[in-house]
Amino acid sequence: VPMIAAKMTQEEKDAALKQAELERKHVVEWGIIKVMMREKRVEHEDLAEKAQAVIRTRPSWTTSWTNFTLARDYFDAMVVDLIRREHLEPEAPEHPPGSGSFYKYLA
């Protein structure tokens, strides 16, 4: 018996993509915050590596997709957003976030 595949409209595809991007944003923020809560002070590259490790070992219930690799530009944008929202603080605010920068966790 052949299976009938439901066709998605463009609007449904756009909504699904937007939902997936929102889930990804929350998972990346969760990974960064989880590392920062534990470490309190972390260098940019270490934070990226540790956040990626946390994301890879996240509980399966946290998201419907797996094998997410954290892109560096996406990670950098998330760090800037967390600084803007006052979850993180750069130790040297005069330097842009990036390699060599250290961050402190703000409760």
C-alpha positions in Angstrom: 0.0 0.0 0.0 1.7 3.3 -1.1 2.0 6.0 1.6 0.5 9.4 0.8 2.9 12.1 1.8 1.4 15.3 3.0 2.5 18.3 1.0 3.6 21.4 2.9 2.7 24.8 1.7 5.4 27.4 1.6 3.8 29.1 4.6 4.0 25.9 6.6 7.6 25.4 5.5 8.5 29.0 6.6 6.8 28.4 9.9 8.6 25.2 10.5 11.9 26.8 9.6 11.2 29.7 12.0 10.4 27.3 14.8 13.5 25.3 14.2 15.6 28.5 14.3 14.0 29.5 17.5 14.6 26.0 19.1 18.3 26.2 17.9 18.6 29.7 19.5 17.3 28.4 22.8 19.5 25.4 22.8 22.6 27.5 22.1 21.8 30.0 24.8 21.1 27.1 27.2 24.5 25.6 26.4 26.4 28.9 26.8 24.6 29.8 30.1 25.1 26.3 31.5 28.9 26.6 30.9 29.0 30.1 32.3 27.1 29.2 35.4 29.6 26.4 36.1 32.8 28.2 35.2 31.9 31.8 36.1 34.8 33.1 33.9 35.7 31.7 30.5 37.8 32.6 27.4 35.9 32.9 24.1 37.4 29.8 22.4 37.0 27.6 25.6 33.4 28.8 25.9 32.7 27.8 22.3 34.2 24.3 22.8 32.5 23.7 26.1 29.1 25.0 24.9 29.4 22.7 21.8 30.1 19.8 24.2 27.1 20.6 26.4 24.9 20.9 23.3 26.0 17.5 22.0 25.2 15.9 25.3 21.9 17.7 26.0 18.9 15.6 27.0 17.0 14.2 24.0 13.8 16.0 25.1 15.4 19.5 24.6 14.9 19.5 20.9 13.5 17.4 18.0 16.7 17.6 15.9 20.1 16.1 16.6 23.7 16.4 15.5 23.7 20.2 15.6 27.2 21.7 15.0 27.6 25.1 16.4 28.8 27.5 13.7 31.3 30.0 14.9 29.5 33.1 13.5 26.3 32.0 15.1 28.0 31.4 18.4 29.6 34.8 18.2 26.2 36.4 17.6 24.7 34.6 20.5 27.5 35.8 22.8 27.0 39.4 21.7 23.2 39.0 22.3 23.8 37.6 25.8 26.2 40.5 26.6 23.5 42.9 25.3 20.9 41.3 27.5 23.4 41.4 30.5 23.8 37.7 31.0 27.5 37.9 30.2 30.1 40.6 30.7 33.3 41.0 28.7 36.3 41.6 30.9 37.7 44.1 28.4 34.6 46.0 27.0 36.8 48.0 24.7 37.7 44.9 22.7 35.0 43.3 20.5 33.9 39.8 21.5 36.1 37.1 19.9 39.2 35.0 20.2 41.1 36.0 23.3 38.2 37.7 25.0 37.2 36.6 28.5 33.6 36.7 29.8 32.1 36.7 33.3 28.7 35.3 34.1 26.2 37.7 35.6 23.5 36.1 37.6 
